[in-house]
Amino acid sequence: MKTLASLQKKAKRNKNQVISIADAADKEVLEAVKRAKSEEMCSFILFGNKQDIRSIAYTIDLDLSSPGIMVEDVKDPAEAAVKAVSQKQADILMKGNVTTKDLLKAVLSEKFGLRTGHVLSHVALFEIPNRDRLLFLTDAAMNIAPTLKEKVEIVNNSVKVAHAIGLNNPKVAALASVEVVNPAMQATIDAAALTQMQKRGQITGCIIDGPLAFDNAISIEAAMHKKIVSEVAGNADMLVVPTIDVGNALYKSFMYFAGAKVAAVISGAKAPIILTSRADSAESKLYSLSLALLSSKTF
Ligand SMILES: CCCC(=O)SCCNC(=O)CCNC(=O)[C@H](O)C(C)(C)COP(=O)(O)OP(=O)(O)OC[C@H]1O[C@@H](n2cnc3c(N)ncnc32)[C@H](O)[C@@H]1OP(=O)(O)O
């Protein structure tokens, strides 16, 4: 798949889903709602301050009384939106104008959250200008410094999302700063372990190689220059990063330096969670919604 727009076309087949938005008082979020409604993609429950939501909706000509849109006036939109999903009034959760941390805390709540006993992790899918295919990145937003055990679950979550969009055996690069194992660099040891675990069938549904540095993960020339012989080097479909800081900086540099478009979800919870940066465009939020609709069958 080459473009995120093709996700949107596929996602339209899954029309009966309800999206619960944690604080919809945000122009880009409501613009995404308007576009999704005009394409009849799904229905929405908008949680937040009703008056604020109304004021913004008015400025973009979004009719809040149209069928398939409900507005709920609440003081704690993160908690209310998560509860709606855990009580099955909605199928998918979407981050609106709340911080990632506040939303994730509600998602992880013992009382009403969306935990499954597995690791929850962030999966981002980028369309990058001049690249011939989409690129997955995980985990740029939830797990701060995952252990090897957590990285295995992070890979599994991301591979599930890849399968949901029809990418059946993604090539996964386990990133580090260098492409050789250095016992002083934990990221290289974990990357080598992930590679061996895939070779021994402990991780399935993908091909992993690592450690790979960013250049030889995504550039054939860089891989050839370093004489790396591997199915993944230079051809990665997915980057697994050692820490949130590496992932988050890559996410934002793809967006700001390379002019990328993104679709992003949290995988591994009871339901898909749409989680982009608050600064991301309405288009990216719409693509994320498409990715969540496509993933929802696999959760
Ligand atoms: C990329 C675009 C968007 C962005 O830029 S986002 C910006 C960067 N992201 C962030 O700031 C969020 C980073 N992560 C965090 O702050 C924290 O890890 C997070 C997710 C809020 C959780 O922290 P706390 O609420 O302090 O929770 P905690 O660590 O004490 O754990 C509470 C219980 O939840 C569990 N938990 C935490 N992370 C989990 C995970 N990934 N999957 C499954 N379970 C998880 C944890 O084991 C604990 O369980 P228990 O209560 O001991 O049974």
PDBQT file of the ligand as one rigid body, heavy atoms in Angstrom, charges set to zero:
ROOT
HETATM    1  C1  LIG A 301       3.270  10.655  18.991  1.00  0.00    +0.000 C 
HETATM    2  C2  LIG A 301       2.235  11.672  19.101  1.00  0.00    +0.000 C 
HETATM    3  C3  LIG A 301       1.674  11.938  20.448  1.00  0.00    +0.000 C 
HETATM    4  C4  LIG A 301       2.737  12.327  21.438  1.00  0.00    +0.000 C 
HETATM    5  O1  LIG A 301       3.652  13.020  21.191  1.00  0.00    +0.000 OA
HETATM    6  S1  LIG A 301       2.524  11.677  22.950  1.00  0.00    +0.000 SA
HETATM    7  C5  LIG A 301       3.755  12.319  23.979  1.00  0.00    +0.000 C 
HETATM    8  C6  LIG A 301       4.563  11.311  24.642  1.00  0.00    +0.000 C 
HETATM    9  N1  LIG A 301       3.830  10.342  25.414  1.00  0.00    +0.000 N 
HETATM   10  C7  LIG A 301       3.630  10.430  26.755  1.00  0.00    +0.000 C 
HETATM   11  O2  LIG A 301       3.899  11.436  27.390  1.00  0.00    +0.000 OA
HETATM   12  C8  LIG A 301       3.110   9.207  27.465  1.00  0.00    +0.000 C 
HETATM   13  C9  LIG A 301       4.264   8.374  27.990  1.00  0.00    +0.000 C 
HETATM   14  N2  LIG A 301       3.834   7.341  28.906  1.00  0.00    +0.000 N 
HETATM   15  C10 LIG A 301       3.458   7.605  30.176  1.00  0.00    +0.000 C 
HETATM   16  O3  LIG A 301       3.429   8.752  30.601  1.00  0.00    +0.000 OA
HETATM   17  C11 LIG A 301       3.119   6.454  31.068  1.00  0.00    +0.000 C 
HETATM   18  O4  LIG A 301       3.809   5.291  30.706  1.00  0.00    +0.000 OA
HETATM   19  C12 LIG A 301       1.581   6.134  31.064  1.00  0.00    +0.000 C 
HETATM   20  C13 LIG A 301       1.166   5.435  29.771  1.00  0.00    +0.000 C 
HETATM   21  C14 LIG A 301       0.749   7.407  31.261  1.00  0.00    +0.000 C 
HETATM   22  C15 LIG A 301       1.302   5.190  32.235  1.00  0.00    +0.000 C 
HETATM   23  O5  LIG A 301       1.832   5.789  33.375  1.00  0.00    +0.000 OA
HETATM   24  P1  LIG A 301       1.106   5.747  34.821  1.00  0.00    +0.000 P 
HETATM   25  O6  LIG A 301      -0.297   6.182  34.703  1.00  0.00    +0.000 OA
HETATM   26  O7  LIG A 301       2.016   6.443  35.753  1.00  0.00    +0.000 OA
HETATM   27  O8  LIG A 301       0.999   4.268  35.075  1.00  0.00    +0.000 OA
HETATM   28  P2  LIG A 301       1.981   3.236  35.729  1.00  0.00    +0.000 P 
HETATM   29  O9  LIG A 301       3.249   3.151  34.920  1.00  0.00    +0.000 OA
HETATM   30  O10 LIG A 301       2.077   3.474  37.181  1.00  0.00    +0.000 OA
HETATM   31  O11 LIG A 301       1.092   1.951  35.468  1.00  0.00    +0.000 OA
HETATM   32  C16 LIG A 301      -0.235   1.834  35.944  1.00  0.00    +0.000 C 
HETATM   33  C17 LIG A 301      -0.677   0.433  35.602  1.00  0.00    +0.000 C 
HETATM   34  O12 LIG A 301      -0.799   0.343  34.167  1.00  0.00    +0.000 OA
HETATM   35  C18 LIG A 301       0.083  -0.669  33.683  1.00  0.00    +0.000 C 
HETATM   36  N3  LIG A 301       0.664  -0.206  32.423  1.00  0.00    +0.000 N 
HETATM   37  C19 LIG A 301       1.473   0.863  32.255  1.00  0.00    +0.000 A 
HETATM   38  N4  LIG A 301       1.806   0.979  30.965  1.00  0.00    +0.000 NA
HETATM   39  C20 LIG A 301       1.191  -0.059  30.324  1.00  0.00    +0.000 A 
HETATM   40  C21 LIG A 301       1.158  -0.506  28.980  1.00  0.00    +0.000 A 
HETATM   41  N5  LIG A 301       1.846   0.124  28.023  1.00  0.00    +0.000 N 
HETATM   42  N6  LIG A 301       0.414  -1.586  28.670  1.00  0.00    +0.000 NA
HETATM   43  C22 LIG A 301      -0.277  -2.243  29.618  1.00  0.00    +0.000 A 
HETATM   44  N7  LIG A 301      -0.288  -1.887  30.905  1.00  0.00    +0.000 NA
HETATM   45  C23 LIG A 301       0.449  -0.809  31.252  1.00  0.00    +0.000 A 
HETATM   46  C24 LIG A 301       1.147  -0.832  34.773  1.00  0.00    +0.000 C 
HETATM   47  O13 LIG A 301       1.726  -2.108  34.703  1.00  0.00    +0.000 OA
HETATM   48  C25 LIG A 301       0.351  -0.604  36.020  1.00  0.00    +0.000 C 
HETATM   49  O14 LIG A 301      -0.352  -1.803  36.311  1.00  0.00    +0.000 OA
HETATM   50  P3  LIG A 301      -0.709  -2.217  37.836  1.00  0.00    +0.000 P 
HETATM   51  O15 LIG A 301      -1.621  -1.147  38.357  1.00  0.00    +0.000 OA
HETATM   52  O16 LIG A 301       0.589  -2.269  38.562  1.00  0.00    +0.000 OA
HETATM   53  O17 LIG A 301      -1.395  -3.536  37.684  1.00  0.00    +0.000 OA
ENDROOT
TORSDOF 0
